[in-house]
Amino acid sequence: MASCRSFGVKAGTGLIAMTLFSGAARAELCTTQSQMSTADRDQLAGAARSLSLKLEAGDANGVQAVTVPEYVKDFSGIAYVVTNTAPKIKNAPPTVDQIYLLDASAIKKQADGSVPDAQFFCSLNRSPMETDFVIPGLPPGKYGFAMVNFPAHPVPWRISILFRQEGGQWLLAGLYPQAQTAAGHDGLWYWKGARDLSAEKQPWSAWLYYQQAQSLLRPAGFVQSTHLEKLRTEQGKAAPPVLSDGIGPDTPLVVKGPDGTEYRFTSLDTDDSLAKDKVDIAVHLKAEAIADPAAARKRNVAAMTALLTVYPELRKPFHGVWVFADTGGQGPFATEQAMSEIP
């Protein structure tokens, strides 16, 4: 059955806007859990477990009481995350999986008053394997990062938490909830599927499966690791040539429909919001505003048809297509169709 909605954009959840930065610069101090003192490890893991239980209970007031002052002032966004996440992890006992101490107390402001990127390179058990954190604009201080797993309920979740130490207490400075599966499969399944699709000369489907794998395996946007870097390298090598420069508002994917109409897609991703047996393709479309919902829906379906006509390989590995028509100045007009319903 077709589904239509005039709101909603797939987006990650975070309390601090953070982007991955690559480049050579001085690094701050990182301590992995195996290198921590017992006291430090127990204190940070205890803070992560305590906060996770508050999240599970939907206790927004309790979470607010252990949040850094700058976020307490306007807590509405965090309260929404707490309320939205609680039903997904209810009655699923949390397990603290990984913790890191991140010492950024030596960071100093630059001449123009800005704060440089905080970079933490964490070697794992003195091996070549690394987990790295690159956080733009991080104020000086001592931080902790924890990953907490919640078993299947019916979908397993991971809550990644950034803490800042204030007066000897670990306070919430960033919250990143993430489902651990999509359409019943984890990140490693999509990674293997991407390799298989690439070997079968289906680069578009492979590229999207790599996207889905990274989304499930990466705990937060500012975290990178040896394994994730390997995934990104594979994705880059397997990507269709037209995506070599990426896809965005300034570099749209232009697709021509059977009637000659051009459609400009500014993003290409996956979506699991319908919880079907396969994920959907989710695209954003640069479009003119149309007042009539029926006509806007017809335009969106025509864009789906154009995409699948040019890239027919996309029909089999996915359940359907979401088109979010961005018209500027208003929320996107969204339409979903199962593959069997798209002409």
NORNOR-V520771 format. One record per residue. RES is the residue in three letters. OMEGA is omega in whole degrees, -180 to 180 (999 if undefined). D_LAST is the distance of its C-alpha to the last C-alpha in whole Angstrom. Layout:
RES|OMEGA|D_LAST / RES|OMEGA|D_LAST
This chain:
MET|179|14 / ALA|178|13 / SER|-180|16 / CYS|172|17 / ARG|-176|20 / SER|-179|22 / PHE|173|24 / GLY|175|25 / VAL|178|24 / LYS|-179|25 / ALA|176|28 / GLY|180|31 / THR|176|34 / GLY|-180|38 / LEU|177|41 / ILE|178|42 / ALA|-175|39 / MET|178|40 / THR|179|38 / LEU|-179|39 / PHE|176|42 / SER|179|43 / GLY|-178|46 / ALA|178|50 / ALA|180|52 / ARG|-179|55 / ALA|174|53 / GLU|-175|54 / LEU|176|56 / CYS|176|54 / THR|178|55 / THR|-174|53 / GLN|180|54 / SER|-179|56 / GLN|-177|58 / MET|169|58 / SER|180|62 / THR|-179|61 / ALA|180|62 / ASP|-178|59 / ARG|-178|57 / ASP|-179|58 / GLN|-179|58 / LEU|179|54 / ALA|178|53 / GLY|178|54 / ALA|179|53 / ALA|-180|49 / ARG|-179|50 / SER|179|51 / LEU|-180|49 / SER|178|46 / LEU|175|48 / LYS|177|48 / LEU|-179|44 / GLU|-179|43 / ALA|-177|46 / GLY|-175|44 / ASP|-178|47 / ALA|179|46 / ASN|178|50 / GLY|177|51 / VAL|180|49 / GLN|-178|50 / ALA|180|53 / VAL|179|53 / THR|-180|51 / VAL|-172|52 / PRO|-176|53 / GLU|178|51 / TYR|176|48 / VAL|-178|50 / LYS|178|51 / ASP|-170|47 / PHE|-172|46 / SER|-180|43 / GLY|179|40 / ILE|179|42 / ALA|178|42 / TYR|179|39 / VAL|179|38 / VAL|-178|41 / THR|-178|39 / ASN|-176|36 / THR|-172|37 / ALA|-179|39 / PRO|-177|37 / LYS|-177|35 / ILE|-177|39 / LYS|178|41 / ASN|176|43 / ALA|-174|42 / PRO|-178|46 / PRO|174|45 / THR|178|46 / VAL|-173|48 / ASP|-179|46 / GLN|175|47 / ILE|180|49 / TYR|169|51 / LEU|-177|53 / LEU|-175|53 / ASP|179|56 / ALA|-176|55 / SER|-179|58 / ALA|180|59 / ILE|177|57 / LYS|179|58 / LYS|178|57 / GLN|-175|57 / ALA|-179|59 / ASP|178|56 / GLY|-179|56 / SER|179|53 / VAL|-179|52 / PRO|176|51 / ASP|174|48 / ALA|-177|50 / GLN|-179|49 / PHE|180|50 / PHE|-171|50 / CYS|176|50 / SER|-176|51 / LEU|178|51 / ASN|177|54 / ARG|179|55 / SER|176|52 / PRO|-179|50 / MET|-178|47 / GLU|162|47 / THR|-175|45 / ASP|177|45 / PHE|177|45 / VAL|-169|45 / ILE|179|45 / PRO|172|45 / GLY|-179|48 / LEU|178|49 / PRO|177|53 / PRO|179|56 / GLY|177|56 / LYS|-174|56 / TYR|173|52 / GLY|177|51 / PHE|-178|48 / ALA|173|47 / MET|-176|44 / VAL|-179|44 / ASN|173|41 / PHE|-177|41 / PRO|-175|40 / ALA|-178|37 / HIS|-9|36 / PRO|-180|34 / VAL|176|33 / PRO|-180|35 / TRP|172|36 / ARG|175|38 / ILE|175|40 / SER|-172|41 / ILE|171|44 / LEU|178|46 / PHE|168|50 / ARG|-178|53 / GLN|180|56 / GLU|178|58 / GLY|179|62 / GLY|-179|61 / GLN|176|58 / TRP|-179|55 / LEU|-179|52 / LEU|177|49 / ALA|178|47 / GLY|-175|44 / LEU|-172|41 / TYR|177|38 / PRO|-174|36 / GLN|171|34 / ALA|-178|32 / GLN|176|33 / THR|173|30 / ALA|-176|26 / ALA|175|24 / GLY|-177|27 / HIS|-179|28 / ASP|-175|31 / GLY|-180|31 / LEU|177|33 / TRP|180|30 / TYR|178|27 / TRP|177|30 / LYS|179|30 / GLY|178|26 / ALA|178|26 / ARG|-180|29 / ASP|-180|27 / LEU|177|24 / SER|179|26 / ALA|179|28 / GLU|178|25 / LYS|174|24 / GLN|-170|21 / PRO|-179|22 / TRP|178|20 / SER|179|19 / ALA|-179|23 / TRP|179|24 / LEU|176|22 / TYR|174|24 / TYR|177|27 / GLN|-179|26 / GLN|179|26 / ALA|-179|29 / GLN|179|31 / SER|-178|30 / LEU|-174|31 / LEU|-176|34 / ARG|-175|35 / PRO|178|38 / ALA|-174|38 / GLY|-178|37 / PHE|-179|40 / VAL|175|41 / GLN|179|40 / SER|178|42 / THR|-180|42 / HIS|180|39 / LEU|177|37 / GLU|176|38 / LYS|178|37 / LEU|-179|34 / ARG|178|33 / THR|178|35 / GLU|-179|33 / GLN|179|30 / GLY|-180|31 / LYS|-176|32 / ALA|-173|28 / ALA|173|26 / PRO|-178|24 / PRO|-177|27 / VAL|179|25 / LEU|-177|25 / SER|178|29 / ASP|-179|30 / GLY|178|28 / ILE|-177|25 / GLY|-180|26 / PRO|-179|27 / ASP|179|29 / THR|-176|27 / PRO|171|23 / LEU|-177|20 / VAL|-178|19 / VAL|-180|16 / LYS|-180|15 / GLY|180|12 / PRO|-180|11 / ASP|178|13 / GLY|179|16 / THR|179|15 / GLU|177|17 / TYR|-177|16 / ARG|-179|19 / PHE|-176|19 / THR|172|22 / SER|-179|22 / LEU|-174|20 / ASP|177|21 / THR|-177|20 / ASP|-180|21 / ASP|-174|22 / SER|-180|23 / LEU|177|21 / ALA|177|23 / LYS|-179|20 / ASP|173|21 / LYS|176|19 / VAL|174|19 / ASP|166|16 / ILE|178|16 / ALA|-180|17 / VAL|171|17 / HIS|-174|19 / LEU|174|18 / LYS|-172|21 / ALA|173|20 / GLU|179|22 / ALA|176|23 / ILE|-175|22 / ALA|-176|24 / ASP|-179|21 / PRO|-179|19 / ALA|179|17 / ALA|178|16 / ALA|178|16 / ARG|179|14 / LYS|177|11 / ARG|-180|13 / ASN|179|12 / VAL|177|8 / ALA|177|8 / ALA|176|11 / MET|-179|8 / THR|180|6 / ALA|-178|9 / LEU|-177|11 / LEU|176|9 / THR|-180|9 / VAL|-178|13 / TYR|-176|13 / PRO|179|12 / GLU|-176|15 / LEU|-176|14 / ARG|-170|11 / LYS|-173|14 / PRO|-172|17 / PHE|-179|15 / HIS|-176|14 / GLY|-177|12 / VAL|167|12 / TRP|170|14 / VAL|175|15 / PHE|-178|18 / ALA|180|19 / ASP|-175|22 / THR|179|24 / GLY|178|28 / GLY|177|30 / GLN|178|28 / GLY|-179|26 / PRO|174|23 / PHE|-171|20 / ALA|177|18 / THR|175|14 / GLU|175|13 / GLN|171|10 / ALA|-179|10 / MET|-178|8 / SER|-178|8 / GLU|-178|6 / ILE|-179|4 / PRO|999|0
